[in-house]
Amino acid sequence: MSEIKKNINSIKEKLNLHTSKVEEKIRMVAVSKGQDQSKIREAFDSGQYIFGENYLQEAINKQEALTDLSIEWHFIGPIQSNKCKLIAESFSWVQSIDRIKVANKLNDSLKNHASLNICLQVNISNEDSKSGVKINEIDSLAKYINDSDKLILRGLMAIPSNTSDEEILRNEYKQLKVIYEDLKKNYSSVDTLSMGMSNDYLLAIENGANLVRIGSKIFGKRT
Ligand SMILES: *Cc1c(COP(=O)(O)O)cnc(C)c1O
């Protein structure tokens, strides 16, 4: 068995174990930034069909080489507003929306295209230097997206503080979970809480994540 397949199986086993306890399916995005398209193909052949990319041009090059695979592509990187049209046309999910300007441009560029699934990226550590919408601005951004005809509000995404202190991480996850449950009450399309990466995905699902984003634990080091 290939290394990638082994990694995917071992992560899925842990996710399934958790799923059986909470009776909610946990989905996984394989984050393939900095990885060769041959590795994406290998992961796809191992049963993985959701992939996440951070850099538009890199993503498009890979997508062109992989058109024979029915992959669900998620954009998870910072968004420049002049790239919105291409992003909207190349992905079925965008998890990194943090401002109305970008939401507006994505919606406008989708006229003849299918709808786009959206997660708001939340600045959960509340540091000015971090990307993501501030907690007190979530409501207005969520409403704007919900009112846009081509955008489907699916939930929240967050990158927690860069720390291995589990207490800090757990607090941030719990805070997000509360915000997520509130959002779910207001918008019936909301069903996704995207948090947890290679080093903290178990902690994230224990605190309510139902979508994890895993790169290096599947593919190894990035180039
Ligand atoms: C790179 C990245 C990941 C994956 O990180 P790993 O630590 O390699 O699992 C997840 N989410 C986002 C937003 C990323 O940029």
The ligand as an SDF file (V2000), in Angstrom:
LIG
                    3D

 15 15  0  0  0  0  0  0  0  0999 V2000
   -2.0100   24.5400    4.8170 C   0  0  0  0  0  0  0  0  0  0  0  0
   -3.3460   24.5970    5.4250 C   0  0  0  0  0  0  0  0  0  0  0  0
   -3.9120   23.4650    6.0410 C   0  0  0  0  0  0  0  0  0  0  0  0
   -3.1910   22.1410    6.2010 C   0  0  0  0  0  0  0  0  0  0  0  0
   -2.1370   22.2290    7.1100 O   0  0  0  0  0  0  0  0  0  0  0  0
   -1.3850   20.9150    7.6270 P   0  0  0  0  0  0  0  0  0  0  0  0
   -0.7750   21.3430    8.9000 O   0  0  0  0  0  0  0  0  0  0  0  0
   -0.3750   20.5580    6.5800 O   0  0  0  0  0  0  0  0  0  0  0  0
   -2.3940   19.8560    7.8130 O   0  0  0  0  0  0  0  0  0  0  0  0
   -5.2110   23.5810    6.5330 C   0  0  0  0  0  0  0  0  0  0  0  0
   -5.9140   24.7230    6.4330 N   0  0  0  0  0  0  0  0  0  0  0  0
   -5.4030   25.8260    5.8460 C   0  0  0  0  0  0  0  0  0  0  0  0
   -6.2330   27.0600    5.7720 C   0  0  0  0  0  0  0  0  0  0  0  0
   -4.0920   25.8010    5.3330 C   0  0  0  0  0  0  0  0  0  0  0  0
   -3.6060   26.9090    4.7750 O   0  0  0  0  0  0  0  0  0  0  0  0
  1  2  1  0
  2  3  1  0
  2 14  2  0
  3  4  1  0
  3 10  2  0
  4  5  1  0
  5  6  1  0
  6  7  2  0
  6  8  1  0
  6  9  1  0
 10 11  1  0
 11 12  2  0
 12 13  1  0
 12 14  1  0
 14 15  1  0
M  END
$$$$
